[in-house]
Amino acid sequence: MDRYSFLNAAHTAFFADLYDQYLESPDSVEPSWRAFFQGFDFANEYNDGPVEQLSQAYTSSKSVSGDSSAQLGQIQKEFAVLRLIDAYRTYGHLLTKTNPLRDRNVEHPDLSLEKFGLSQADLNVNFEAAKTIQLPTTTLGQIIAQLEKIYCTTLGIEYKYITNESTVQWIQDHYEATEAKFDNEEKKEILHKLIEAVSFENFLNTKYVGQKRFSLEGLEAAIPAMDFLMDAAAEKGVEEIVVGMAHRGRLNVLANVFKKPAQDIFAEFDGKDYDAVEGFDGDVKYHLGLTSTRKTRSGKNIHVNLTPNPSHLETVGAVIEGIARAKQDTVFVDQPAKVLPIALHGDAAISGQGIVYEIVQMAKLRGYNTQGTIHVVLNNQVGFTTNYTDGRSSTYSTDIAKVTQSPVLHVNADDTEAAVRAFLFALDYRMHFGTDVFIDLVGYRKYGHNEGDEPKFTQPILYKLISKHPNSRNIYNARLLEDKIVDDAFVKSLEQQYKDVLEQELSTSREGEFAKVRTFMEENWEGFHIADRDKMVADYDTKISKEELTSIAEVITELPGDKKFINKVKKLIGDRKTMFFEKDALDWAMGELLAYGSLLTEGYDVRMSGQDVERGTFSHRHAVVKTEDTEEPIILLNQLKEQKGKLRIFNSLLAEYAVLGFEYGYALTNPNTLTIWEAQFGDFSNGAQIMMDQYISAAEDKWSNQNGIVMLLPHGYENQGAEHSSARLERYLQLCAESNMFVTNITTPANFFHLMRRQMITDFRKPLINMSPKSLLRHPAAVSSISEFTDGKFQYVIDDANVNAADVKSVVLCSGKFYYDLVAKREELGRKDIAFVRIEQLFPLPIEQIAEVFAKYTNADDYVWAQEEPKNMGAYSHMLMNFDLKPLRYAGNQAFSAPASGSSVRSKKRYAEAIAKVFDKNL
């Protein structure tokens, strides 16, 4: 029997499918075929003439007939063509003409016929392999021409690193289909948007010579591409688009995509003051955001949001993901894909900023997934003044896409139709797969980093090319004129109409005295008001009834009886039941969970994320418990009897920067969700400091954005070294001003309960930075009675209830865990002349409440600020600047460069010295 007889019955198209299957998974192919393909690949790899060598190997076998030998040769040719096709799919992007100014600096692959065992003589031979690129059986010459057209023109695609076979097949089927054709009306609309994009920049350049605007010139194709994408998104059912972008082109996008009135932009250029209330300082014009409703050409409405952002440009990528997820969790629960995040990056930033990696790595995680983001790189080939050759090691700025196996489209910004096609393909991909997709729009920057910069200092050759290069509007206009789709009169009419609109907007703008403030996502914040200091230190009714508290406690202290849990979990839950129903002494975890439970029963949602938050870094929370045999997650707080809200709690990836940015965006969107980020250790917040500096502490002042984000930062000196002692309290206090946020250091479970509730029941939102405990989580004295939850309120200051005021000579102000160590020392010394007053809220500092406490101690002559942190850290400098009721004696350690010693012996010695100074003013 002919051992190659299977060749005789097979159709060549079948070979193509089978070979693709073999390449994907060799073991899935029938053994005789697998052996055949292995021989074929071996011959191609190790022989100069793969087809001839392999044919010779087979024909030398006595069992192969002459007919089989001829057929084998044809099959080998078919496979050679298939390999050529696959090479174009894999490497074609390296041969594209996607740089409008010069050849791209990439290594060109060898796609010569000879490399694949083909020759010039084969160009006129018909191959059935053509069917794999959606052609009928045709010649090799026509196959190559089609491959060049698909993969090697002004639009290229990277996708062959994707391991999912069905995804690869979908991309090939859609990308290799007949090229998307635009009808004449669509081409006119593309030209119309290009004219707007170019005219807007020219108008600003004329009216505001030399002013910074971070022009889009060189990348104007982004305007029609974004315009078409948004219209197409509405047709596909998208109802909300959330955009984050850098400076470059922002004003153009605001005016021509988001339809921000040009008069508002002109007022900002004229430097007018804002018409907003006192306390709002505003920001530079190219940082501002906008929320609007856009009507598509087909008459549909789509809600669009351009998020405000600071000069740390890539931070906004994390924020828009949080915004999108918040909308998906609350408004579009059943159809989350109706919310579309779009991130516009600079080429230097996307490849250089570490937060981008964090955001990309979050994309498929259950706590952060947003059903796919369209990432657009506005690639101007320069980062400030740095050439891309000094700005990255990767081939492309978009190589970060490979982390999540996201396809990348590379497109020449001079070919506007190709750009529009790329954006529409990206939309189709995102809507189909619900995962990220990247677009590398390659253009240039007409001016320097800003319009006052001289780019020839650093790129003289590049800018000689740019000075002679026509803009994309002129290129496309010439193309439509040549095709007789438009004439000169039509083009001039569009230009004049738009210029007239801008002139009218400028005239209207200069009639007004102020620049208008448009609050981002204002509709989400109806009923909420910017709060001043008085509201931030007022008393609020945060108590709940004992019946409500008991109902919550009953649920969170009872595990499902039909599920198996490890003994430690059963004991933990049992201990909580005992502390509530028998001992009336609730620990920190119980107080925290009761706070969340009370909010859930009142209709608020709670969202928490961070490293290990489900269990808690210090194994205290256990908001999620796992069954022993299946690791099924059980969230008791989502099983409350009167539950109206939902707890969403997620362990995060090992990152802080992007995660805090995400949670900030989530809180920005949903003021009725208690949104919490917990650092694994307080000092880990250092990794997210930019979010603190640029958003959390300043967004209300810059953009009039309220935000109720809560940051829980474990803090306390337990001899754990420099890195796990201090949450850098001093840094947050230094950022405090103008009633911008709360900073607290709480000492009791009940006060934490009331603090969390206060965060939600007010008609305003402020960020809350809390120095959360470590050792106090299990400290026998850090407990609260049930009555403190049901009859209490948030205590800004906690007076000393264990002294006789008349006996007190020294009044010591302190905060946090240090209080308990001071009390223990007082008991050891038997002192009755010293009172410890806890400042639970450090900002805004509750001066009035402190004054009331001081009034009790009529015989005191020594007023002390005591802290466990070094003198140059902690709250001491804050007290010096903000407290003037009495001169304060400092009791604590001297200044140090590191927060704590690495030696436990030395650490304990310093701690004891700090405590000793509290009791002896002469030390």
N, C-alpha and C positions, 0 to 999 in steps of 0.2 A: 504494500500500500504506500502511495506517495505521501511522505510525511509532511509535505507542503501543500497537500491537496486543498487545505482550507483557503488558499489564495485564489483558487479557481472559482469558488462560488461567491466570493465577497464582492460587493460593490465598492467603488473607490470612496464614495461619500461616507460609507460605513467605516472605512479605515480612518478617516479624519476624526470622526467622533470617538472611535475606539482609542486612537492614539492620544487624544486629549484626555480621555479617561485614564490611560496608562500614565501620562505625565502627572496627573493629579494624585492617583493612587495605584501604584503598580500591582499591588496584591488583589485589587478588585477585577483584574483582567484575567481571562481564561489562560491557563499555563502555556499553551502552545503559542498564543499571541504574545504573551509576556516575553517568552524566549525570543520570538521574532523581533520585537521592539528593542529588547536588550542588545541583540546582535546588531541591529540597525544603529542604535546610539553608539555602541562600541566602535563600529566601523567609522562612523562620522567623527568620532573624537580622536581616533588614533591613526587614521589613514588620510593621505592627501586627497585621494579621490574616493569619497565614501560610497557613492552609488556604484562605481565600477568595482571597488574592492568587495563590497557586500554582494553584488551580483555574481562576481567571480566565485566567491565563497559558496554561494548557493548552487550555481550552475556546475561547479566541480563535483557536486554530489551526484552519484549515479542514479539517485531516485528522483531527480528533477528532470522532467521532459523538456523538449525544446520549447513547446508552447508555454509551459510554466516559466521557463527562463525568460521569455519575452515579456510575459505578463509581470513577472517579478521586476524586471527593469522598469516597466511603466509605473508599477506601484512605488518603487524606490523614488522615481521622479516626483510622484504625487506627494510622497512624504517629504521630499526636499522642499517642495513648494510650501507645504504646511509649516515646515520649520522656518522658512523665510517669512511667511505671514506672521508666525508667532514672534519672530525677531522684530518685525515692524511694530507689533503690538507692545513689545517690551521696551524697545530702544528708540522708537520713532520720535519720542519727545526730545531726544538729544539732537535730532536733525531738523527741528522746527525753525521757522523764521519768526520767532516770537520777540526778538529784540528790534525795536524800530530804528536803532541808531547804528548797531554794529553786530557782529557775530557774537553769539553767546559763548562764553568761555567754558565750554564743556568738552569732554572727551567724546569724539565722534566714533560710533561703533562701525564695524566693517559689515556692511550689508551687501557686499558684492555677490554676484551670481556664483562665482567660483567657490566662495566660502561654503556654499550650501550644495556643492556638487552639481551645479547647473552651469549652462554655458549660453553664449549668445544665440546658438542654434536653437535653444529651447524657447526663445522669446515668442516665436510664432506657433508654438505647440499649444493645443488646447488642454486645459487641466480642470478636472472636476473640483479640485481644491478651491476654486473660485467661489463655490457655493458657501464656503465658510465665512466669506465677507459679503454675502448677500448679492453676489453676481451670478448670472447663469454660467454654465461651462464656457470658458473663454481662454484667450491666449495668456501666456505668462506676461507678455508686455502690458496687456490691459490690466492684469492683476496688480502688477507693480505700480502702474499709473494710479490705480484706485487706492493702493496703500499709501502712496505719496500724498494723494489728495486728502485722505482721511487722517493720517498721522504726522505728516511732515510739512504742513503749510504754516499759517499764522496761528493755528490752534493745535496744541498737542495735549496728550493726556498720559498720566502715570497711573497705573492700576494693577500691573501684573504681580505686585508683591502681595496682593490680597489673597488670602488662602481659602476663602469661601468660594466654592466653584460656582454656585448659583449667582453670587454677586458679580463675579467676573463675567459670566455669560450674559447677565442683564446689561452690564456696561457695554460689552461688545455688540449685543443686539441693538442697543439704542444709539450708541456712538457711531456705529458703522452703517446705520440706516442712511437712506438718502438724505443728503445734507438739508437741514432745515431751511426752507425758503421763506423769505419775507415778501409779502405782496407790496404793491406800489404804495398803498396807504401807510403800511407799517414802515416802509423805507422813508417816507416823508416824515413820519413821526420821529424816527431815529434822527434824521437831520434836524428836525425842530428842536429836539432836546440837546443836540450838539451845539446848535446856534445859541440856545439859552446858556449852556455851560461856558462857551467861549465869550459870549457877549457880557455875561455877568463879570467875568474876570477882567475883561477890557474896561468895563465901566468903572469898576473899583480902582483899577490902575490909573485911570484918568482923573477920577474925582478925589482919590485919596493917595496921592503919589508918595511912594516910599513907606506907607504904613504897612505893618505886618498883617497879612491875611492868610498866609500859608496856601498859596494858590494851587489850584488843581491842574494848571496848564501843563500839558504833557500826558495827562491821564483823564482827559475830558470824557473818554468813552465810558467811564464809570457812571456818568449821569444817565444816559439812555439805558445802559445795562441795568442799573438799579430801578429805573422807572418801569421797564418792561418786566423785571422780576416781580415787583410789587403787584402789578396788574395781574400777572400770571398766578401769583400766590393767592390772590383773592378768588380767582377762578377755580383754584384747587381746594378752596374751603378755608384757607388761612384767614383768621379774623384779627390777629394781633401780630405785629412785627416789632421786635425790640432790637435796636441797632446801637452798637458801640463803635466809636471810631476815633482816630487820632485827629490832629490838627489839619493835616493835609487834605484840602478840599472840603472841609467841614462846612464852611459858609456857603459854598456852592450847593452842597447836599441839602442844607437847611432851606435855601431859597428855592431850588428847582426840583427837589424830590419831596421834601416835607412841607413845602409851600409856606415857610415862615415869611410873613410880610417883609418885603425888602426895606420898608421904612424903619422897621425895628432894627435891622442890621445897620442901616445908615446912621441911626441915632447913636448906636454903640460906637461907630467909627468917629462920630463927632464928639465923643467923650462926654455925653450928657450924663447928669446924675440920674439915679433911679427914682421912680415914683413910688417905691416901696416904703414900708415903715422903717423906723430907726432900728438899727441892729442888723440890717441887711447890707452887706458891702458889695455883693455882686462879684463878677469874675470877668476876665478878658473874653471878648466876643467869640473866640474860637474854642472856648471851653463849654459854652452854654448848650443846654439840651432843649428839647421841644417835644410836646405831645400833641398830636393832631389827628383828625380823621381825613383820610384821603379818599376821594371818589375816583374810581377807575374809569377807563374809557368806556367800559361796558355798563357803567352805572352802579357798580357795587361799592360799598363802603368798607374800608379796611382801616383799623386803628393802628397808628404808627408812633413809635417812641424813639427818639434819639437821646440817649442817656448823657447827661453832663459828665465831664471827666476832667481830671487835672493833667498836669504835664507829665506825670508818670502814666504814659499813654496806655500801656497794656493792662493796667489795673481794671479798666472798664470792661474788659472781656469777662472777668469773673463776675462783675456786678450784673451784666446783662443776663448771664446764665441764672443767677439768683432771681432776677425779675421774672424771667420766663418761667422758671419752675414754680414761683409763687402763683402766677396766673394759671398755670396748668393744674396746680393743687386745689385751687379754689373756684375758678370760673369754668375751666375746661377740663374737668376731672375725667370725663369719659372720652374726650377727644383732644388729648394734649398736643397733638401735632398741629392744631389750629393756632398755636403760638409758635412763631418762627424767630429764633435769634440769628442775627447777622452781625459778625464781627469784622470790621475793616481795620487792617493792620498796615503798618509800614514794613518794608522788607527788612530793614536793619533791626527793627524792634521785634518782629516775630521770631527772628533767628537769634537775637541777642538776649532777650528778656526771659529769665527763668520762670516767671509766672505763667508764660504761655504753655510750657511743658506741664505745669500743674493743672491748668485748665483743661488741656487736651486729655490728660490722664484721668480727669474726673468724668469725662464725657459718657462713659458707659456704666458708671457706678450707680447703684439704685438710689442713693441719696441725692444725686446731683444730675442725673440724666435729664436732658431737655428735648429728647426726640430729634436730635441732630441740629448742628449749627452750620450755617454757610459762612466760611471764612474767606474773606477777600483781601488779598495783599495788593495794596496800591504801591507797586514796585517802581520806584524812581531811580534805582540803582546806586543811590548814595544815602548814607546815614549821616545827617548834619554835614560834615565835610569829609567823612571817611568813605573810601571806596569799598565796595562789597568784598574785594579780595582781602581787606583787612578786617572785615566785619563778621565773617563766618568761615567755618571750615567745611561746611556741607556744600554739596553741589548747588542746591537750590535753597532759597530762604524758607521754602515750604516743606523741607524734609521732615519737620516735626510731624507732618501728617501720617508718616509711616508708623508712628507709635500706635495709632488706632486703625491702621490699614484703611485710611481714608483716601479716596482718589483725589488727584490733583490735576486741574486743568491749567495749562500755561497758554497765555493768549497775548498777542501783539496788540497794544492799545491803539495803534494806528488803524487797525481793522475793526471798526466799530461793530459791524455785523457779527464778526467772530466773537467779540466780547459779549454781545447780547446773547448769542447762542450759548456761550459758556455759562453765563448766569442762568439761563433757562434750563440747561442740562443739569446744573448743580441743584436747582430747585426740584426738578423731577427726581433726582437721586435721593435727596433728603426726604421728600414726601413718600417715596417708595420704601426706603430702608430705615428711616428714622435715625440716621447716623450722620456724622460730620462729613463735609466735603470742602475742598479748598480750591480757590481760584487765584492764580498768580497772574495778575494783570500787569504786563511789563511795558512801562512807558519811560518817562524821564521827568525831570524837574526843570522847568524853564528858567527859574531864577535860583538864587541860593537857598539856604535853609529857610530864610525869610526874604521878603522883598528888599530889605536893606543890606543884604549880604552880597559879597562879591565871590561868586563861585569859581572864577578863573584863578583865584589864588591857589586852589588845590586841584582843580580838574580842568586845566586849560584846553586840552585836546578834546575832551568830552563836550565842553561848552562851545567850542568851534563847530562841532557837529550839530549841536542843538540850535545854534544861532541860524543855521541854514536850513533847518528842518521844518517842513510845513506842518501846521497843526492838524489834528484829526478831522476837524470840521471842514477844512479846505480839501483834504484828501477825499472825504466822503462826498462832499458837494461836487467835486470834479467827476467822481464816478457816476453820480446820479444825473449830472448834466450830459455826460457822454451817453448814458443809457436812455436819455430823453424822458426821464421820469419827472424831472423838474426843469424849470428854466430860470434865467437870471432874475426875472421879475418876481417869481415866486419866492426865491431866496431873499431878495432885497426886502420884500414885503414882510417876511418873518423877522428879519433883523430889525427893521424899523419899528414894527409893532412892539417887540420886546424892549427895545431901547426907549420907546415912548413910555412904556409902563414903568421902567426904572426911573426915568426923569420925573414922572409924576410922583412916584413913591419918595424920591429924594426931596421934592418940593414939599410934600406933606410932612415928611419927617422934620424938616427944618422949621416948620410952623410950631412944632411942639416944644415944650420946655424940658421934658424928661424922657428918659429911655424907659420903655415898658418892660416890666418883669413878667415873664410867663412861667409859672410854676410847673415843673415836670410832674406828670401824672397827677394833676390837681384833683381829678375826679375821684381818685382813690382816697383822698384825704378830706372829703366833705365832713364837716362836723368837728374837725380837729383844728386847734389853734396854736400858734406859736406862743410858748409860755415864757414869762419872765421869772426873775428870781423868787418873787413872792409866791407864785404858784408852785415853784419847785421845793419850797420849804413849808408849804401848808400841810395841814392835817387832812387825811382822807380816810373814809370809812372802809377799811379793808377786812373787817372781821366777817366771819360767817357763823351760822348757827351751829350748835353742838350736834343737832340732828344731821345737818349736811356733812359736817366733819366726820361723824361716826359712819355715815353711809359710805363715804369714800374709804375710810379706814377698813371697813368690813371687806371691801373688794380687794384692796391691795395687800391684805394680810391673809389671803386664802388662795392657795394653789389649786388648780384643777385636780380633782380627785382621780380622774381617769388617766392621768399622765404621770410618767416617772421622772423624778428629779434627783440629782445627787443630794446626799445628806446635808452638805453645807448650805445648799440653797433652801432646803426644807427648814433647817435650823434658823437661817437668816429671816425667813418670812415668819416663822413661829415667834422669834424674838420680837419682831415688830408688832405682832398681835399682842404679846404680853405687855410691851411697853405702853401700848395705847389702852388696852382694856383692863389691865391689872395695875401697872405701876404708875401711870399718869406721868411719865417722864419720857418725852419724845426726843430722839436724837436728830442729828442734822439731816440724814437721809430721809427720815420719816417726815420731818418738817418740809423738806423740799418737795417730796412726792405729793404731800397733801396740798401744797400750793398749786402744783400743776393740776391736780385733780379738781380743785375748787374752780379753777379757770375753765377747765374742760366742761364742767357741769353748767357753767354760765354762758357757754357758747363761744368761748375763745378757743382757738387752736394753739397748740404748743409745738414748736419745732426746735430740736436741739441737734447739733452735730459737733464733731471734734474727735480727736483721737481717743478711742476707748470709752466714749461717753455712755454707751449702753450699760456697761457694768460700772463704769467710773474708774479712773486711773488708780484710785486708792480703794477699789473694791467696796464702795459704800452705797452706790446708787441702786444698781440692779433693777433699772427700769425695764430691762429686757432680761428674762431668764430663759435658759435653754433646757429642753427636755434631755434626759440622759441618753436615751437610746437613739433618737432621731435628730437631735439638735434643733427641734422646732422652736422658733422664737415665740415666747409668750409675753405680751404686754398687758399687764393687769390694768393699767390706767386707761386702756381702750375698752374695758369691760364694765365701766361704771354704770350704775342703774339709771341715773338721770343725765347721761352724757349727751352733750350737744356739739362739742368740739372734738378734735382728734389730735392725739399725740403722734408726732412723727419724729423719730429719734434714730440717728444713723451714726455709726462709727465712720470717721472720715479716713481718707488716705493720709499718709504721713506728711502732711503739709499744713501750713498755717496761712500763708499769704492769700492764695486763691480761695481757700475755704472761707476765711473771714470775709473776703470780697463777695463771695457767693451769698453768705448769710446777710451781709449788709444789703445786697440787692433784694433779697427775699423780704427783709423787714421794710425796705423802702416801698415795696409794692403792697404789703398787707399789714396795715397797722393793727388789725385785730388778731394777729398771731404773735404770741410771745416767742420771739426768735432768739435763740441762745447759741453762742459759740463758746465752748469750753476748751481752754488750753490744757494739754496734758500736764504740763507744769507752767506756772505763771510766766517764767522767763521765756517760754517758747513763743510768746506773743511778739518777741523781738523780730521774729521772722515775718510778721505781718505789720510791722510798724508803719509802712507806707500807707496802708489802709487807714490806720489811726490818724496819721498826719493829714492826709489829703481828703479823706471822706468823713470819718466818724466825728472828728473834732471840729471840722470846718464846713461841712456841706450846708448846714442851715444858714451860715453866714454868707457863703459864696453863692448858693443856688436856691436858697429858701426851701430846702428839703428837710422835712422832719424824718426822724428814724428812731425806732425803739430797740435797736439791737442791744442785746445783753452779752457782755463778755465776762465769763467766770474765769478768774485767773488764780489758781492755787498759790498761796503765799504764806510764808511762815518759816521761822528759823528753827529747824529741828536737826541741826548739825549734818546737813546733807550736802555741804559744799557750796561753792559759789553759784552753780547753775540751777540748783533746785531749792533755793531759799527765797529769793526775792522776785516778785512779778514786776519789779521796777515801778513801784507806785509813784515815785517822784516824776517819772516821765509823763504819766497821765495827768497828774496835777499841774505840771507845767503847761500842758495844753489847754487847761481849763480857763475859760473867760466868757463873759457875756452870756452866762446861763446856757452854755452849749451842751453840757452833759452832766450826768451824775457820776460821782466816784464814791464808793462805799467800802467799808471794812467791817463786816457784820460779825457779831459775837454770839448770837443765840439762834437756834432753829426757828423760833417764833418770829423773830425780827426779819429773818430771811423770808419767811412765809409772807409777811406783810409787805416786804420790799417787792417781791415778785408780783403780788397782787396790785400794789400801787402802780407798777409799771404799765398795767393794762387798763385800770378802771378810770384813769384820768382822760380828759379831752385833749391831751397833748402827748407827744412822744419825744423822749430824749434818749440818746444812748446811755447805757448804764455799764460802768466798769466796776466790777466787784472783786475785791481781794478775797477769794474764797479760801476756806480752811483746808488744812491737811490733818494735823493732830486733833483738831477740834471735832473732826468727824466722829471720833470715838471717845472724846474726853468726858469723863463721868460728870463734870460740872457743866458742860455745854449741852444742857437739855432744857426743854421747856414743857410746862404743863399744858393740858388741853385748854384751860381757861385763857391762857395767853394767846391762843389762836382765836378763840371765840369771843373774847371780850377786849382784846388788845387792839393796837394799831401800830403803824411803823414808828419806831422811836429813833429820832435823829440823834438824840443824846440819851445815854442811860446813866442816871445818877447812882451813887453808891448807897445801897439800902442797908448796908451792914455796919454803918458808923453813926455815931451821935454827932450831928453837925457842930454842936458847940465845942466838942473836943478836938476838932480838926484844925491843925496848923498848916498842913500841906495839902493842896488840891492838885492832884496829878491828872493831867489829860493824857489819854492814850487811846489806841484803837487796836482791834483785832485780837489775835491770840495772846499777845504780850500781856493783856489784862489778867488772864488766868494765872500766869506765872508770877505777876506782881502780887496778886491776892494770896497765893500760896506762901510767898516770902513774908508778907505781912502777918499771916497766921503763925509762921515759924518764929518771927521776932516778937509776936505778941503786941504789936503796935496798934494803937487806937486813935492816933492823932493824924492819920493820913487817909485821904479819900481818893478813890480811883473813879474818874468820870470817863466813860467811854464815848468817844466821838464816832458814831456809827456812819454818819455821812460826812465826808471830808469836803465834798463840793456839790452844790453850794454849801459853804460852811454855815451851820445853823447858829449864827451869833446870838440871836435872840434867846434861843433855848439855853445856850451856854451861860448867858448873863443871868437867866433865872436860877440856874443851878448855883452859880457863884454867890448869888444874893443870900443863899442859905448859910454859907460858911463865913459868918461874921468875924470869927477869930482867926481866920487864915491869914498868914503873911508870906506864904511861899507857894508860888504857882509854877507848875512844872509841865513841860512837854516831855514825855518819855516814849522812846521807841526802841525796837529791837534792831532796826536797820542802822548802818553807819550814818554819821552826822550829815554827810553830803547826799544821802539817799533818804528814802522814806518820806514822811510828810513834814519834816522840820522846816525846810525852806518855805514850804507852802504856808505853814502857820506863821512864820516870820512876816510874810508878805500880807497875809489876810486877817490876822488876829491881833487886835489892839486893845482888848478889854483890860488886860494886865500884862506886865512884862513877864515873859516866860523863861524860867531856868531850864536849860537843856540837860536831860539825863539820858545818856545813851553812849554808844561807842564813838570813838573818834572817826574822822573821815578815812575811807579806804578806797582804793581803786577797784577792787573786786567786791561784790556784795557780801561775801562771807569767806571764811577760811576753809581750806580743804581738809585740815586736820580737825577731827572731832574733839580732841583734847583742847586745842587752841580755841576752837569755836565755843565750847562750853565755858572756858575761862573768860572769854570776852563777854559772853552773855551774862555771866555772873557779875562781872564788873559793871555792865550796864544797869543791871537790877540794883546793885549796891549804890549806885549814884542817885537812884530815885530816893533812897532812904537816908542818904547822908549828903547834905548839900555842900560839904567841905571836900568831897572827893573830886 
